[in-house]
């Protein structure tokens, strides 16, 4: 199922967001969660938009460091948006 990566990203006042493709069994949500938590960032909300795409709201305004860590872990279909307060 193709998802428009821009469609579900709406700027939040306080929280950064990541829209990421997770194709099991190659990559898993648990691995994404582990990478985020290792950075000391809390996941506020997770929304499964399809079997392969997840929207994750974080308690961090700037998501660039998290996106870089996910890319380094082999995730490639990622879109992020910083909070307005950043």
C-alpha positions as CSV (number, residue, x, y, z in Angstrom):
1,X,0.0,0.0,0.0
2,X,1.5,3.3,-1.0
3,X,1.3,6.2,1.5
4,X,1.8,9.8,0.7
5,X,4.6,10.6,3.2
6,X,3.5,14.2,3.4
7,X,-0.2,13.6,4.0
8,X,-0.1,12.6,7.6
9,X,2.6,15.0,8.8
10,X,1.0,18.1,10.4
11,X,3.1,20.4,12.5
12,X,2.5,20.0,16.2
13,X,3.2,22.9,18.6
14,X,5.3,20.8,21.1
15,X,6.2,17.4,19.6
16,X,8.4,16.3,16.7
17,X,7.0,13.5,14.5
18,X,8.4,10.7,12.3
19,X,6.6,8.9,9.6
20,X,8.5,5.7,8.8
21,X,8.1,2.6,6.7
22,X,8.6,-0.6,8.7
23,X,8.6,-3.8,6.6
24,X,8.6,-6.9,8.7
25,X,10.5,-9.3,9.0
26,X,13.4,-7.1,7.7
27,X,12.8,-4.2,10.1
28,X,10.6,-4.1,13.2
29,X,8.8,-1.5,15.2
30,X,10.5,-2.8,18.3
31,X,13.9,-2.0,16.8
32,X,12.7,1.6,16.0
33,X,11.3,1.9,19.5
34,X,14.7,0.7,21.0
35,X,16.7,3.2,18.8
36,X,14.5,6.1,19.9
37,X,14.6,5.1,23.6
38,X,18.4,4.7,23.5
39,X,18.5,8.4,22.7
40,X,16.6,9.2,25.8
41,X,13.5,10.2,23.9
42,X,10.0,9.1,24.9
43,X,7.3,8.1,22.4
44,X,4.1,10.1,23.0
45,X,1.9,8.4,20.4
46,X,2.1,5.8,17.7
47,X,-0.4,5.5,14.9
48,X,-0.3,2.6,12.4
49,X,-1.4,4.1,9.1
50,X,-1.0,0.9,7.1
51,X,0.7,-2.5,7.6
52,X,4.0,-0.9,6.6
53,X,3.8,2.8,7.8
54,X,3.8,4.1,11.3
55,X,3.5,7.8,12.5
56,X,5.4,8.3,15.7
57,X,5.0,11.4,17.9
58,X,8.0,12.2,20.1
59,X,8.6,14.2,23.2
60,X,11.4,16.0,21.4
61,X,11.0,19.1,19.3
62,X,13.9,18.4,16.9
63,X,13.9,15.0,15.2
64,X,17.0,15.2,13.0
65,X,19.2,13.2,15.3
66,X,16.6,10.4,15.6
67,X,16.2,10.3,11.8
68,X,19.9,10.0,11.3
69,X,20.1,7.1,13.8
70,X,17.3,5.3,12.0
71,X,19.0,5.8,8.6
72,X,22.2,4.4,10.1
73,X,20.2,1.4,11.3
74,X,19.0,0.7,7.7
75,X,15.7,2.5,7.6
76,X,15.3,4.5,4.5
77,X,11.7,5.6,3.9
78,X,11.5,8.2,6.7
79,X,10.0,11.6,6.9
80,X,10.2,13.9,9.9
81,X,8.9,17.2,11.0
82,X,10.1,19.3,14.0
83,X,7.7,20.9,16.5
84,X,6.8,24.5,15.9
85,X,8.6,25.6,19.2
86,X,11.9,24.3,17.8
